[in-house]
Amino acid sequence: MRYWKALAFCQERLSQTDWKPVSLDHFSQAMGCTRRNAQLLIKRLIKEEIIEWKPGIGRGNLPVSRRLRTLEERLTRHALHLIEQGKVEDALTLVSLAKRNQFLSEYLERYQTVQSDHHVLKIPFYRGTHDLDPIGINRRTEQHIADHLYATLLKASDTEGGYQSDLAHSWTLDGNALRITLRKGLCFHDGSPLLAQDIKAHYDRLMASDSISKQMYRFIDRVSVTGPYSLTFVSLSLPSLLPKLLAKGAMGICKQEQGRLIGSGPFILTQQTKWLTSLKANPRYHGYRPWIEGIEIWNVGDKATDFELNSDVVHGSHLKKSRHGFTQHHQWERGCVHAMLNPYRHPWMLRRQHRQWLQSILVKMSPPNDEQCEEIAQARGMLSQPSEQTTHREDKVQHWNAPLPSKPLIIMTYQLATHIAVSNQAVKTFESFGLRCELKILEYPEFNCEKTLSDADILITGEVFCEDFEMSWLGWILSTNSNEACLNQKDKAWRDKQVVQIMSRPTLRGRLSGFAALEKKLITRGIYQPLYHVKQDLNISDTVSAPELLANGWIDFNQVTM
């Protein structure tokens, strides 16, 4: 591999026309080898008439070199050979940084004429995946992948009271205690046994973490292991919440060994790099084995918008030229793009009437017309019904007669096209009222940090609800960093009291009504403002069975056939 790295170095750093100074130390560092090995590589390149090399003359003068021919085609062929073997990182070291997205695009768009019994679902994506530790996940892409990597004790079902066993063989809720009996013969992905103590260890790691997810698990007062296959969870305040908590993603069971996560679900993570996240079917899985052998999620960046795809699951924005060969699936997301208003960074924002004036501007602003923005509709709340056409209210916002803030308001969002379009529109609209604004667009891992978010005055973010509205409400209200950043300790105590009162209601209908009322209180307090619903546009290849589109905009990989 060092030889190929040397060729890539020569193609990238050396010219065919001009002599370039080259440090031997720099060359050896790029190859990851000693100076002596670097000298041997240079001699080979000279012998093969790939480069010319002249030693430096005089003290302090570097050697100079030039390339005798172009190497790009040769490097590309070898990179394709490596990528076919699954060595994506090695392959991309041979491609210049500026051309890597294009290289992956061309690889994915190649027409495959050879039929194979090895069925792998291919998905082009606009970014790489982030942390896949179930304890720390706070983004739906990663959560959807993690749902296939880590099994939970229980899982949602349309029967059996809404939940059925997964890792659990059986379970009973008796008073404040939920008693679990595990299946026999459970294994982690590495073949090691999965027992009750491993469940307890995962829970302890969750509660010792700084993850926002653990907020909901504060309602669990005690976990005790009563045998190799049995354990008990106790909640004194909300025992009815226990089955939901044990089916939630943060309790996707895994263990850590030497810094590596080992899962328990139907798929095994085989590779996660900036460019590719790949999964393969778990042969030891305790449930039904997936039909497909694997999943590949490719980061093709903005190149996904302009090539013919040899892929299986594609967002509509990637198929602007033609949808030939794909079946289109549309549905409105449950949840919405919204603004969180932080009362505690800028003194001007502390007054509720100031924030409410900003809310009135946001509600009545024109929708963004950026072509990268998805189809949107006005939202009155997380679960309001969107109309098929987005309109804005024509009544005028009164100009503010009191003093405006002396310093710019900081508006913060993350790198999602629709959120950026909404943020730009908000800045433009605010400035038309004389408000100075500064827009900050962050990568999601940096954005998803309470300390970072607390440095903004207005956050443009989004929430997507799953089929379980009750858990979606709890997750958004209790376990979202953007909410935490806009609440002080008094606010949080008030919120927690509201949640306990709501969850104590005897019926699901009553609890959902309570959460909708709490949402309205957050609007009235000038902390939260719903803005837009987003229309999902997923396209599934005609070679793949058309599984149902999930609420979060993905499909269940366990249900795919090809």
N, C-alpha and C positions, 0 to 999 in steps of 0.2 A: 504494500500500500504506500510505502514511503516514495517509491519510484513514481507512482501516479500523482502523489502530492507534489513531487518535484516538478512534474510536467505542468500541473496546474499553477504552481508558483511562477514558472517561466512564462506561461501564457498570460498570466495576470500582471506580472511585475516587469517583464522585459519587453523591449521594443525590437522590431525587425530592422529598424533604420538607425536608431541612436544607441550609443553605448550608455548603459546605466550602471551607476555604482551599486555594488551589492556587498553587504556585510556578511561574512561567513557565519557570525553569531546569529544574525537575523535569519539566514537561510536554515541553519540547524534548528533554531527554535520553531520555525514554520513547519519543519519536517518532524519535530519531536524526537530528535536524535542527537548524538554527540557530534562534536566538530569533526572527528575522524570519519564517522559515517557520512557526514555531509560532504567531506572532501571526496569520498569514494563515489557518492552520487554524482557529484559535479564531473568527475573523470568519466563516468559512464555517459553522461549527457554530451560531453565533448566528443567521445569516441563515436557515439551514434549520430554525430553532426546535428544535434538539436540546438546547441548553443556554442558560441565562442566565448572564451574567458581569458582575461588579461589580469595578471596580478598587479596590485597597487605598487606604484613606484614612489619611493620616498616615504619618510615617516608620516604616519597619520592618513595616508591616502588609501582609500578602499579599492579592492579589485573592481573591475568593470566587466560587464557582460552584455551580449545581445543575443536575441533569438534568431535562428536561421530559417524557421518556417512556422506557419500557424499550426497550432495543436488542438484547436477547439473541436473539430470533428472527431478526432481520435478520443479526446477526453469525454465527449458526449456519448460515444458508443460504449465506452467502458462504464460510464455512469449508469446507462440504461441496463447494462449487464448486471451491475451491482444492485440496482433497484429491483430487478426481477428476482434476485436472491433475497430480497427483504432488507438489504443493507442500505437503508435510506440515508442515514447520516454520512456514511462513507461516500455514497454517490454524490451527495450535495457538496462535499468538500472539493469535488472536481469541477463544480460549476460556479462561475462568478456570482457574487451576492446579488448583483443587479439582475441576473438572468434566472434565478432559482424558481421564482413563481412561474415564469414562462416555461421552464423546463418541465415542471410538474404538470402544467396545463397540457403541454404537448404529449406527455406520457399518458395522462388520463383520457385524452381525446382520440388516441390511436384506436383504430377499428380492430377488434379481436376476431379473427376468422376461425380460430380453433375452439371447438366446444370442449368444456371440461366438466368432470364430475365434481370438481372442487368449487363449491359455490361460495363466493365472497361478495357481500354487499358493499358497494363503493359509493361513498358520499363525499362530494366536494364541499368545502366549508370556507368561510371568509377569514378564518383565523385558526391558530392552533388552540388546543385544549389546555386548560390550566390545571390546577391541583385537583386530583381525583380522590383525595382522602375524604370519605363520606362525612367525617366529623366537621370538616371545614368548608364544605361546598355551599355556595350561596348563589349559584347561577344555574339556570335550567338546562343548558347544554350539558354541563358536567354532571348534573344530577341525573339526567336521563341516561348517560353512559354508566354512571355509578349504579343505577338501579339494576343493570345487567351484570355488574361485577360482584355485588355484595347482596347476599340473601338476608332477609329480615326474619324475625321470629314469626310475625303474622303479615298478611298482605290483604289489601282491600278486595272485597268480593261483593257481588250483587246478591249473594245468598248468605245464610248463616249469620244473620245479624250485621252484615256489612264487612265482616272479616273472616278469613280462613287461615288455617295453619300453613306455615312455610317451613322454617327450621323447626318450629314446634310440631310435635305430634298431636298434642291436645292442650287445651287451656281452659281454665275456669276463673271467672271473676266472682269472688265471694267477699262481700263487704268492701273493705278498703284494699283487699289483696287480690292480685292476679297471679295465679299459680300456673307455671309452664312445665310441661314435660316434653323434652326434646326427642326427636327421632333418633333411633339407633343408627350407627354407621355413618354419621355425618362427617364430612372431610372438608378441610380447607383446600385451596387450589394446589398446594404442594403435597397433598395426600395425608397430611397429619390430622389426627382426630380433632373434631370440634365438639367440645363438651360445655357444660353449664358454666364452669369457671372461665372459659374463654368469652362467654357472653358478658359475664360480670366484669372481666378485664376491659372489654371494649367500652362498656358503660362508664367505668372509672376513668378511662382515658378521655372520653367525651367530657365528663364533668371537671376534669383537671385542665382541660384546654381553654384557650381564650376564644373559642368559636362562638359566634353569635347564636348558633343552633342550640346551645345548651340552655338558653333562656327558658324554653318550653319544658325542659327536663327537670327544672327546679320543682315542678309539681310532684316528682317522684321523691318520696322521703326515705325509702330504704330498698336495697336489693340484697337478697340473701340466697346463697347457694345451699340447697338442701340435699343434694346428691349429685352424682356424675351427670345425670340427665334431667335434673329438676332444679328450678329456682323460682323465687317469689319476688314480685314487685309490689310495693306498698305506696299508696298515695292517700294521705289523710284528708286533703282538701278536694281533690278531683279524681276519684278512682275511676269514673266513667271515661276519663281521658287516656287511661293506660293502654288499651288496645291500639288506639290511634298512634300513640307515641312509639310503640314497639313495631309499628308498620311503616314508620317514617324513615326517610333516607339516612338521617344521622345515625340510626341504629342498624344500618347495613353492616353486617358483622364481618370484621377483618382482624388480622393481627399484624403487628410490626415485628420484623426480624431484620436486624442490621440495616435499619433505615428503609426497608422495603415493605410495602403493604402486600399482604397475602389475603385474597378474598375468598368468597364462598358461593358466589352466584353462578348463573348458567354460562357466563363467558369469563375468560381469563385475559387480563391485560398483558399483551406480549410486547408492545412497543408504544412509547409515548415520547415523541420528540416535537420540536417546533413545527415539523412538516407533516407528521403522520401519527395518528393514534390507531392502533390495530388491536383487535380482540379475536380470540378463537374460542370455539365451543369447549366447554369444560366436560371432559369424559367422566368425571366423578360426581357430576351434579346429582343431587338427590331427587330432583323433579323431572319433568319431561325435558328430554334433550332437544335443543334448538335444531331446526331443520337445516339451516345454513351452517357452514363451517366457520365463517368468520365475518368480521366487519372492518372496513378500512375508511377512516375519516381523514381526508386529505386537506391540508391547508394550502389553498391555491390563491388566497388573497383576492385582490381586485381583478385578477386574471380570469376569475370564474365568470365574468360578465360577457366574455366575447369569444368563446370557443364551443365547438360541437363536443358534447360530452359522451364519454364512454363510462357513464356512471348510472346509478340506480335510483337515488333519492336526491332531488335537486330543488332548491328554492326557485321560485318563479323569476326572480331578478337575474338568474343565471341563464334564462332561456328567452331572452328578449327577441332573438331572431326567429326562433321556431320552437314549437312544443311537440314537433313530430316525434313519435315514439314514446311519449310520456302521457300519463293520465293526470289531469289537474285536480287537486283537492283544495277547496276553499272553505274557510270558516273563520268567524270572528273570534279573536282571543278572549278568554275570560280574564278579567283584570284590565289594567289600563296603563298607559303612559301618564305620569302625573308629576306634579311639582311638590317638593317639600320645602317649606319656608322656615329658616332657622332664626329664631328670635334672639340668639345669644352671642353672635359674633359681632355684628354691627349695632351700635347703640340705637340707630334709627329704626331697626327692625324689631326692637323690643316692644314697641307700642302695637297693640293688636289692630288698631284702625289703620295703621300704615300697611300692615301685611294684608289686611282685607282689601285695601285699595289695589295692591298688586294682584291679588286674586281676581278682582273685577276686570283688570286689564287682560289677564291670562285667559279668562273665560270668554272674553269678547274679541280676542285677537283673531285675525284671519288665519286659516290653516296654512302650513308651509306648502310651497309648490315645488320644492326640490325634487328632481327626477329620481334621486336615490331613495326618497321617502316612500315607505310602503303605503298601501291604501289605508286611510284612517277615517274615523268617524268620531264626532263629539261624544265625550263621556261625561256622565253626571255622577258616576260612581263606579266602583270596581265591577259591579254586576248589572249595570244599566244596559238597556237594549240599544245597540247602535243602529242608526238608520243607514241605508246603503249609500247615502251621499252626505259628505261632511259639509256642514254649513256653519256660519258664525252669526251671532246675534248682531243685529244692525244698530241697536240702541247705543248711544254714545257713552263713553266713560267720562265722568267729570274730571277735569284737570285739577290737580292738587294745589290748594291755595296755601297750605302750610309749607315750611321750609323742606326742601328735598335733601337727601343725604349728601354730606360734604365730600365723601369718598365714593368711588365706584362700588356698586354692588357686584359681588362675585357670583356668577352663575356657573355651575359645574355639572358636567355630564360625562358619559363615557363613549368609547368609539363604536357606536351603533348608529347606522345611517339615519334612521328615523328619529332617534333621540337628538342627534346633532342638528337635523333639520328643524326640529321643534325648538331647540335651544337657540339657534340662529334667529328664528322668527321671534322668539321671546325678547332677545336682545334688541332686535330692530324695533319691535313694538314699544318696549320700555323707553328706548332712546327718543322715540317720537313724542313721549311725554316729558322729556327733559331729564330723564334718569340716566346717569352714566353707568355703564355696565362693563364688566370684564368677563369674557367667556373662557373657561378652562375645560379642555377635553382631555380626559385621562384614559390610559389603558385600564381594563376592568380590574385586574388584581390590585392596582394602586387605588382605583376609585372605591373599591369595596373595603374600605378601612374607616372606622368611625372617626379616628383622629384627622384623617385627610378630609373627610366630608364635613367635619365641624368647622373647617376653614372656609366654607362657602356660605353664602346667604340664601341662595336658591338652588336646589338640586333638581335636575330633570332626570328622572329615572323611570323604571317600569316594573310592574308586577304581573305575573301570569298565574292564574288560579288553575289548580288541577280539578279532577272530578269531585274530590272531597272538599266542598266549599268551607266546611267548618275548620278543617286543618289548614286550608289556604288562608282563611282569616287569621287564625292563630299565628301561622308562620309569618305573615306580613306584619301583624301588629307587634308581635313579641320578638321576632328574630330577623330583623332587617336593619342593617347598619345605617341606612339613610334615615330611618325613623329615630334610631337611638341618638344620632348626631343632632337632632332638632328638639330633643326633650331633655329637661334637667331632672334632677332626682325627684322633685315634687311632682313633675309631670308623669314620670314613670310610675310613681306610687299610685297616682290617680288612675293611670291606665291599667295597672295590674289589678287594682280593686274592681275596675269595670269588667275586666276579663273574667275574674272569679265569679262575679255576680251573674254574668251572661252564661258561663259554663254550668252554673248551678240550676239553670232552668231545665224543667223536666223533658221538654220536647225539642227535637232538632229544629223544627220550624220556629220555635220561640228563640232558640239560640242564634239562628241565622238572622232573625229580625233584630236581635240585640246587637249583633255585629254591624248590621247596616246602620243602626242608630248611632253606634259608636263612631262609625265613619263620618256621619254627618256632624258629630260633635267636634271631630278633628278639623273638619272644614270650617265650622263656626269659630273655632279657636284661632284660625288663621295659620295653621301648621301644615295643612295638606290641601292640595287642590287637584282633583281628577281633570285630565285634559282630553286624551284621545284613546279610543279603542283601535286596535290594529288588526287588519285582515291577514290571516295566514295564507300563504300561497305555496303549497307543497306539490311537487310533481314527482310521480313514481313511474319508473320505467315500465313499459308494457311487458318486459320479460319477468317482472316481479309481481307476485300476487298483490292485490291492492288492500293491504290491511287498513283498519280504521285509523284515522288521524286522531292522535291524542290531544287533550286540551292544551298541552304544552307545545304543540306544534311538531311533535316527532311521531314516529311509529314504534310499536313494540317489536323489537328485533326478534323476540321469541316466536312471533307469529308469521314471520316472513318465509315464503317459499319462492323458488325461482325456476 
